[in-house]
Every structure is written in structure tokens, then in C-alpha cells.
Amino acid sequence: MKKANEMASKSPLTGRFETHMHAKEWVIQTPDGQIYKCRNLKNWLREHEDMLDGTVRQAWMA
């Protein structure tokens, strides 16, 4: 089971990647008007944590 979990986290269909099987496409506009297009919002939030007012979890749950 441990090995299966390790492999799942590295798979492009199930890991923290834009290609995650449940990922959706998003268009995000910042208050200053800059536009970002991404696939997999949670992954984008992790990569741009410095732009958030709070934590990734707070942004994800909002």
C-alpha cells in the first residue's frame, strides 16, 4: 500500500500537477488587473502563495 501511495503521488494523473485528472481550467485576475490562466487551481495557489493574503488552505476553502 505504501508503494502504491508513492506511485500515485508521482503520477501526472493523480499528483500535484496541471495534468491531474480532476483539474479544471481557471482564469484569475489580480486586483491590479494582471490575468493568469491555469489548470489545477490548488497547484497554482501553491506556486503563487506569495500573492495570497492568507494561506493556500484559506484561499482554497474560500
Phi and psi restraints in degrees (range 20) as a CNS / XPLOR table:
assign (resid 1 and name C) (resid 2 and name N)
       (resid 2 and name CA) (resid 2 and name C) 1.0 -61.4 20.0 2
assign (resid 2 and name N) (resid 2 and name CA)
       (resid 2 and name C) (resid 3 and name N) 1.0 -43.6 20.0 2
assign (resid 2 and name C) (resid 3 and name N)
       (resid 3 and name CA) (resid 3 and name C) 1.0 -65.5 20.0 2
assign (resid 3 and name N) (resid 3 and name CA)
       (resid 3 and name C) (resid 4 and name N) 1.0 -38.2 20.0 2
assign (resid 3 and name C) (resid 4 and name N)
       (resid 4 and name CA) (resid 4 and name C) 1.0 -63.0 20.0 2
assign (resid 4 and name N) (resid 4 and name CA)
       (resid 4 and name C) (resid 5 and name N) 1.0 -41.3 20.0 2
assign (resid 4 and name C) (resid 5 and name N)
       (resid 5 and name CA) (resid 5 and name C) 1.0 -65.0 20.0 2
assign (resid 5 and name N) (resid 5 and name CA)
       (resid 5 and name C) (resid 6 and name N) 1.0 -40.4 20.0 2
assign (resid 5 and name C) (resid 6 and name N)
       (resid 6 and name CA) (resid 6 and name C) 1.0 -62.1 20.0 2
assign (resid 6 and name N) (resid 6 and name CA)
       (resid 6 and name C) (resid 7 and name N) 1.0 -45.0 20.0 2
assign (resid 6 and name C) (resid 7 and name N)
       (resid 7 and name CA) (resid 7 and name C) 1.0 -67.2 20.0 2
assign (resid 7 and name N) (resid 7 and name CA)
       (resid 7 and name C) (resid 8 and name N) 1.0 -38.3 20.0 2
assign (resid 7 and name C) (resid 8 and name N)
       (resid 8 and name CA) (resid 8 and name C) 1.0 -63.7 20.0 2
assign (resid 8 and name N) (resid 8 and name CA)
       (resid 8 and name C) (resid 9 and name N) 1.0 -37.7 20.0 2
assign (resid 8 and name C) (resid 9 and name N)
       (resid 9 and name CA) (resid 9 and name C) 1.0 -70.9 20.0 2
assign (resid 9 and name N) (resid 9 and name CA)
       (resid 9 and name C) (resid 10 and name N) 1.0 -19.5 20.0 2
assign (resid 9 and name C) (resid 10 and name N)
       (resid 10 and name CA) (resid 10 and name C) 1.0 -97.2 20.0 2
assign (resid 10 and name N) (resid 10 and name CA)
       (resid 10 and name C) (resid 11 and name N) 1.0 -11.8 20.0 2
assign (resid 10 and name C) (resid 11 and name N)
       (resid 11 and name CA) (resid 11 and name C) 1.0 -71.8 20.0 2
assign (resid 11 and name N) (resid 11 and name CA)
       (resid 11 and name C) (resid 12 and name N) 1.0 136.4 20.0 2
assign (resid 11 and name C) (resid 12 and name N)
       (resid 12 and name CA) (resid 12 and name C) 1.0 -65.2 20.0 2
assign (resid 12 and name N) (resid 12 and name CA)
       (resid 12 and name C) (resid 13 and name N) 1.0 -16.6 20.0 2
assign (resid 12 and name C) (resid 13 and name N)
       (resid 13 and name CA) (resid 13 and name C) 1.0 -90.0 20.0 2
assign (resid 13 and name N) (resid 13 and name CA)
       (resid 13 and name C) (resid 14 and name N) 1.0 -17.9 20.0 2
assign (resid 13 and name C) (resid 14 and name N)
       (resid 14 and name CA) (resid 14 and name C) 1.0 -129.2 20.0 2
assign (resid 14 and name N) (resid 14 and name CA)
       (resid 14 and name C) (resid 15 and name N) 1.0 -12.8 20.0 2
assign (resid 14 and name C) (resid 15 and name N)
       (resid 15 and name CA) (resid 15 and name C) 1.0 -85.2 20.0 2
assign (resid 15 and name N) (resid 15 and name CA)
       (resid 15 and name C) (resid 16 and name N) 1.0 -170.9 20.0 2
assign (resid 15 and name C) (resid 16 and name N)
       (resid 16 and name CA) (resid 16 and name C) 1.0 -81.5 20.0 2
assign (resid 16 and name N) (resid 16 and name CA)
       (resid 16 and name C) (resid 17 and name N) 1.0 69.3 20.0 2
assign (resid 16 and name C) (resid 17 and name N)
       (resid 17 and name CA) (resid 17 and name C) 1.0 -133.1 20.0 2
assign (resid 17 and name N) (resid 17 and name CA)
       (resid 17 and name C) (resid 18 and name N) 1.0 161.3 20.0 2
assign (resid 17 and name C) (resid 18 and name N)
       (resid 18 and name CA) (resid 18 and name C) 1.0 -64.0 20.0 2
assign (resid 18 and name N) (resid 18 and name CA)
       (resid 18 and name C) (resid 19 and name N) 1.0 -21.2 20.0 2
assign (resid 18 and name C) (resid 19 and name N)
       (resid 19 and name CA) (resid 19 and name C) 1.0 -89.1 20.0 2
assign (resid 19 and name N) (resid 19 and name CA)
       (resid 19 and name C) (resid 20 and name N) 1.0 7.9 20.0 2
assign (resid 19 and name C) (resid 20 and name N)
       (resid 20 and name CA) (resid 20 and name C) 1.0 -53.3 20.0 2
assign (resid 20 and name N) (resid 20 and name CA)
       (resid 20 and name C) (resid 21 and name N) 1.0 138.7 20.0 2
assign (resid 20 and name C) (resid 21 and name N)
       (resid 21 and name CA) (resid 21 and name C) 1.0 -62.9 20.0 2
assign (resid 21 and name N) (resid 21 and name CA)
       (resid 21 and name C) (resid 22 and name N) 1.0 -20.7 20.0 2
assign (resid 21 and name C) (resid 22 and name N)
       (resid 22 and name CA) (resid 22 and name C) 1.0 -105.3 20.0 2
assign (resid 22 and name N) (resid 22 and name CA)
       (resid 22 and name C) (resid 23 and name N) 1.0 6.0 20.0 2
assign (resid 22 and name C) (resid 23 and name N)
       (resid 23 and name CA) (resid 23 and name C) 1.0 -68.3 20.0 2
assign (resid 23 and name N) (resid 23 and name CA)
       (resid 23 and name C) (resid 24 and name N) 1.0 143.3 20.0 2
assign (resid 23 and name C) (resid 24 and name N)
       (resid 24 and name CA) (resid 24 and name C) 1.0 -117.2 20.0 2
assign (resid 24 and name N) (resid 24 and name CA)
       (resid 24 and name C) (resid 25 and name N) 1.0 162.5 20.0 2
assign (resid 24 and name C) (resid 25 and name N)
       (resid 25 and name CA) (resid 25 and name C) 1.0 -90.1 20.0 2
assign (resid 25 and name N) (resid 25 and name CA)
       (resid 25 and name C) (resid 26 and name N) 1.0 138.4 20.0 2
assign (resid 25 and name C) (resid 26 and name N)
       (resid 26 and name CA) (resid 26 and name C) 1.0 -131.0 20.0 2
assign (resid 26 and name N) (resid 26 and name CA)
       (resid 26 and name C) (resid 27 and name N) 1.0 149.7 20.0 2
assign (resid 26 and name C) (resid 27 and name N)
       (resid 27 and name CA) (resid 27 and name C) 1.0 -121.8 20.0 2
assign (resid 27 and name N) (resid 27 and name CA)
       (resid 27 and name C) (resid 28 and name N) 1.0 121.2 20.0 2
assign (resid 27 and name C) (resid 28 and name N)
       (resid 28 and name CA) (resid 28 and name C) 1.0 -117.4 20.0 2
assign (resid 28 and name N) (resid 28 and name CA)
       (resid 28 and name C) (resid 29 and name N) 1.0 130.1 20.0 2
assign (resid 28 and name C) (resid 29 and name N)
       (resid 29 and name CA) (resid 29 and name C) 1.0 -115.5 20.0 2
assign (resid 29 and name N) (resid 29 and name CA)
       (resid 29 and name C) (resid 30 and name N) 1.0 127.4 20.0 2
assign (resid 29 and name C) (resid 30 and name N)
       (resid 30 and name CA) (resid 30 and name C) 1.0 -79.3 20.0 2
assign (resid 30 and name N) (resid 30 and name CA)
       (resid 30 and name C) (resid 31 and name N) 1.0 162.8 20.0 2
assign (resid 30 and name C) (resid 31 and name N)
       (resid 31 and name CA) (resid 31 and name C) 1.0 -56.7 20.0 2
assign (resid 31 and name N) (resid 31 and name CA)
       (resid 31 and name C) (resid 32 and name N) 1.0 -28.6 20.0 2
assign (resid 31 and name C) (resid 32 and name N)
       (resid 32 and name CA) (resid 32 and name C) 1.0 -86.8 20.0 2
assign (resid 32 and name N) (resid 32 and name CA)
       (resid 32 and name C) (resid 33 and name N) 1.0 4.3 20.0 2
assign (resid 32 and name C) (resid 33 and name N)
       (resid 33 and name CA) (resid 33 and name C) 1.0 96.7 20.0 2
assign (resid 33 and name N) (resid 33 and name CA)
       (resid 33 and name C) (resid 34 and name N) 1.0 -3.4 20.0 2
assign (resid 33 and name C) (resid 34 and name N)
       (resid 34 and name CA) (resid 34 and name C) 1.0 -70.0 20.0 2
assign (resid 34 and name N) (resid 34 and name CA)
       (resid 34 and name C) (resid 35 and name N) 1.0 137.0 20.0 2
assign (resid 34 and name C) (resid 35 and name N)
       (resid 35 and name CA) (resid 35 and name C) 1.0 -111.9 20.0 2
assign (resid 35 and name N) (resid 35 and name CA)
       (resid 35 and name C) (resid 36 and name N) 1.0 132.9 20.0 2
assign (resid 35 and name C) (resid 36 and name N)
       (resid 36 and name CA) (resid 36 and name C) 1.0 -119.5 20.0 2
assign (resid 36 and name N) (resid 36 and name CA)
       (resid 36 and name C) (resid 37 and name N) 1.0 135.2 20.0 2
assign (resid 36 and name C) (resid 37 and name N)
       (resid 37 and name CA) (resid 37 and name C) 1.0 -111.5 20.0 2
assign (resid 37 and name N) (resid 37 and name CA)
       (resid 37 and name C) (resid 38 and name N) 1.0 132.5 20.0 2
assign (resid 37 and name C) (resid 38 and name N)
       (resid 38 and name CA) (resid 38 and name C) 1.0 -147.2 20.0 2
assign (resid 38 and name N) (resid 38 and name CA)
       (resid 38 and name C) (resid 39 and name N) 1.0 167.3 20.0 2
assign (resid 38 and name C) (resid 39 and name N)
       (resid 39 and name CA) (resid 39 and name C) 1.0 -127.5 20.0 2
assign (resid 39 and name N) (resid 39 and name CA)
       (resid 39 and name C) (resid 40 and name N) 1.0 127.4 20.0 2
assign (resid 39 and name C) (resid 40 and name N)
       (resid 40 and name CA) (resid 40 and name C) 1.0 83.8 20.0 2
assign (resid 40 and name N) (resid 40 and name CA)
       (resid 40 and name C) (resid 41 and name N) 1.0 86.1 20.0 2
assign (resid 40 and name C) (resid 41 and name N)
       (resid 41 and name CA) (resid 41 and name C) 1.0 -59.1 20.0 2
assign (resid 41 and name N) (resid 41 and name CA)
       (resid 41 and name C) (resid 42 and name N) 1.0 -42.9 20.0 2
assign (resid 41 and name C) (resid 42 and name N)
       (resid 42 and name CA) (resid 42 and name C) 1.0 -62.2 20.0 2
assign (resid 42 and name N) (resid 42 and name CA)
       (resid 42 and name C) (resid 43 and name N) 1.0 -39.7 20.0 2
assign (resid 42 and name C) (resid 43 and name N)
       (resid 43 and name CA) (resid 43 and name C) 1.0 -65.0 20.0 2
assign (resid 43 and name N) (resid 43 and name CA)
       (resid 43 and name C) (resid 44 and name N) 1.0 -42.7 20.0 2
assign (resid 43 and name C) (resid 44 and name N)
       (resid 44 and name CA) (resid 44 and name C) 1.0 -61.4 20.0 2
assign (resid 44 and name N) (resid 44 and name CA)
       (resid 44 and name C) (resid 45 and name N) 1.0 -42.7 20.0 2
assign (resid 44 and name C) (resid 45 and name N)
       (resid 45 and name CA) (resid 45 and name C) 1.0 -61.1 20.0 2
assign (resid 45 and name N) (resid 45 and name CA)
       (resid 45 and name C) (resid 46 and name N) 1.0 -41.0 20.0 2
assign (resid 45 and name C) (resid 46 and name N)
       (resid 46 and name CA) (resid 46 and name C) 1.0 -63.1 20.0 2
assign (resid 46 and name N) (resid 46 and name CA)
       (resid 46 and name C) (resid 47 and name N) 1.0 -41.3 20.0 2
assign (resid 46 and name C) (resid 47 and name N)
       (resid 47 and name CA) (resid 47 and name C) 1.0 -73.6 20.0 2
assign (resid 47 and name N) (resid 47 and name CA)
       (resid 47 and name C) (resid 48 and name N) 1.0 -22.9 20.0 2
assign (resid 47 and name C) (resid 48 and name N)
       (resid 48 and name CA) (resid 48 and name C) 1.0 -119.4 20.0 2
assign (resid 48 and name N) (resid 48 and name CA)
       (resid 48 and name C) (resid 49 and name N) 1.0 33.9 20.0 2
assign (resid 48 and name C) (resid 49 and name N)
       (resid 49 and name CA) (resid 49 and name C) 1.0 -56.3 20.0 2
assign (resid 49 and name N) (resid 49 and name CA)
       (resid 49 and name C) (resid 50 and name N) 1.0 -31.2 20.0 2
assign (resid 49 and name C) (resid 50 and name N)
       (resid 50 and name CA) (resid 50 and name C) 1.0 -65.6 20.0 2
assign (resid 50 and name N) (resid 50 and name CA)
       (resid 50 and name C) (resid 51 and name N) 1.0 -17.2 20.0 2
assign (resid 50 and name C) (resid 51 and name N)
       (resid 51 and name CA) (resid 51 and name C) 1.0 -89.4 20.0 2
assign (resid 51 and name N) (resid 51 and name CA)
       (resid 51 and name C) (resid 52 and name N) 1.0 -8.6 20.0 2
assign (resid 51 and name C) (resid 52 and name N)
       (resid 52 and name CA) (resid 52 and name C) 1.0 -88.9 20.0 2
assign (resid 52 and name N) (resid 52 and name CA)
       (resid 52 and name C) (resid 53 and name N) 1.0 148.1 20.0 2
assign (resid 52 and name C) (resid 53 and name N)
       (resid 53 and name CA) (resid 53 and name C) 1.0 -73.7 20.0 2
assign (resid 53 and name N) (resid 53 and name CA)
       (resid 53 and name C) (resid 54 and name N) 1.0 -31.9 20.0 2
assign (resid 53 and name C) (resid 54 and name N)
       (resid 54 and name CA) (resid 54 and name C) 1.0 -123.2 20.0 2
assign (resid 54 and name N) (resid 54 and name CA)
       (resid 54 and name C) (resid 55 and name N) 1.0 -143.1 20.0 2
assign (resid 54 and name C) (resid 55 and name N)
       (resid 55 and name CA) (resid 55 and name C) 1.0 -94.1 20.0 2
assign (resid 55 and name N) (resid 55 and name CA)
       (resid 55 and name C) (resid 56 and name N) 1.0 167.7 20.0 2
assign (resid 55 and name C) (resid 56 and name N)
       (resid 56 and name CA) (resid 56 and name C) 1.0 -59.2 20.0 2
assign (resid 56 and name N) (resid 56 and name CA)
       (resid 56 and name C) (resid 57 and name N) 1.0 -42.5 20.0 2
assign (resid 56 and name C) (resid 57 and name N)
       (resid 57 and name CA) (resid 57 and name C) 1.0 -62.3 20.0 2
assign (resid 57 and name N) (resid 57 and name CA)
       (resid 57 and name C) (resid 58 and name N) 1.0 -41.6 20.0 2
assign (resid 57 and name C) (resid 58 and name N)
       (resid 58 and name CA) (resid 58 and name C) 1.0 -63.3 20.0 2
assign (resid 58 and name N) (resid 58 and name CA)
       (resid 58 and name C) (resid 59 and name N) 1.0 -41.9 20.0 2
assign (resid 58 and name C) (resid 59 and name N)
       (resid 59 and name CA) (resid 59 and name C) 1.0 -66.7 20.0 2
assign (resid 59 and name N) (resid 59 and name CA)
       (resid 59 and name C) (resid 60 and name N) 1.0 -40.1 20.0 2
assign (resid 59 and name C) (resid 60 and name N)
       (resid 60 and name CA) (resid 60 and name C) 1.0 -66.0 20.0 2
assign (resid 60 and name N) (resid 60 and name CA)
       (resid 60 and name C) (resid 61 and name N) 1.0 -38.1 20.0 2
assign (resid 60 and name C) (resid 61 and name N)
       (resid 61 and name CA) (resid 61 and name C) 1.0 -81.9 20.0 2
assign (resid 61 and name N) (resid 61 and name CA)
       (resid 61 and name C) (resid 62 and name N) 1.0 -13.7 20.0 2
